[in-house]
């Protein structure tokens, strides 16, 4: 069962999770992250069944309006993350 769980985790992180990140080189206009949005973080360093959720605090936009980084709140404090490593999960409540 451990082998199957590892196989499922591998396929999920390599095939399904990237479909949640639809910002393919910013060719199409997508909804930007907003304050209080909830996001999942992707990382090759995370073990399986680890689903870190983050609350977006601030999005840093460059002069053309595209986001590059977001300041997110975690259980361990506030950190800055590259938006390519964040997957939109749930719209924040205003």
C-alpha positions in Angstrom: 0.0 0.0 0.0 2.9 2.3 0.6 4.1 1.8 -2.9 0.6 2.6 -4.3 0.3 5.7 -2.2 3.7 6.9 -3.4 2.7 6.2 -7.0 -0.5 8.1 -6.6 1.3 11.1 -5.0 3.8 11.1 -7.7 1.2 11.2 -10.5 -0.9 13.7 -8.6 1.9 16.2 -8.2 3.3 15.8 -11.7 0.1 15.6 -13.7 -2.9 17.0 -11.9 -1.5 19.8 -9.7 0.1 21.6 -12.7 -3.3 21.9 -14.3 -4.3 24.1 -11.4 -1.6 26.5 -12.4 -3.0 27.9 -15.7 -0.6 30.9 -16.1 1.3 29.4 -19.0 3.9 32.2 -19.4 1.2 34.8 -19.0 -0.1 34.3 -22.6 -3.7 34.5 -21.5 -5.1 36.9 -18.9 -6.1 35.0 -15.7 -7.4 36.2 -12.4 -4.7 37.6 -10.2 -4.3 36.6 -6.6 -6.1 39.0 -4.3 -5.8 39.7 -0.6 -7.3 36.9 1.6 -7.3 34.3 -1.2 -6.3 30.8 -0.1 -3.6 29.0 -2.1 -1.8 25.7 -2.1 2.0 25.6 -2.4 3.7 23.2 -4.8 7.1 22.0 -3.9 9.2 18.9 -4.7 10.4 18.9 -1.0 7.0 18.2 0.5 6.1 14.7 1.5 3.0 13.0 0.4 -0.3 14.0 2.1 1.1 17.4 2.9 -1.2 20.1 1.8 0.1 23.5 3.0 -2.5 26.2 2.7 -1.6 29.9 2.6 -3.6 33.1 3.0 -2.4 35.7 0.5 -1.6 39.0 2.3 -0.1 41.1 -0.5 0.6 40.6 -4.2 3.6 42.4 -5.7 2.8 43.5 -9.3 5.3 44.9 -11.7 4.6 47.9 -13.9 2.7 45.9 -16.6 0.3 44.5 -13.9 1.5 41.0 -13.9 2.3 39.4 -10.5 5.6 37.8 -9.8 5.5 37.3 -6.0 3.0 37.2 -3.2 3.4 37.7 0.5 1.6 34.8 2.2 0.7 34.0 5.8 1.6 30.6 7.0 1.5 28.8 10.4 5.1 29.9 10.8 4.8 33.6 9.9 4.7 35.8 6.8 6.9 34.9 3.8 7.3 35.9 0.2 6.7 33.3 -2.5 6.9 33.1 -6.2 3.4 32.8 -7.7 4.5 30.0 -10.0 4.7 27.9 -6.9 1.1 28.8 -5.7 -2.1 27.2 -6.9 -5.3 29.1 -6.5 -7.6 27.2 -4.1 -10.4 29.4 -2.8 -11.4 33.0 -3.2 -11.0 35.0 0.0 -13.9 36.4 1.9 -13.9 40.2 2.1 
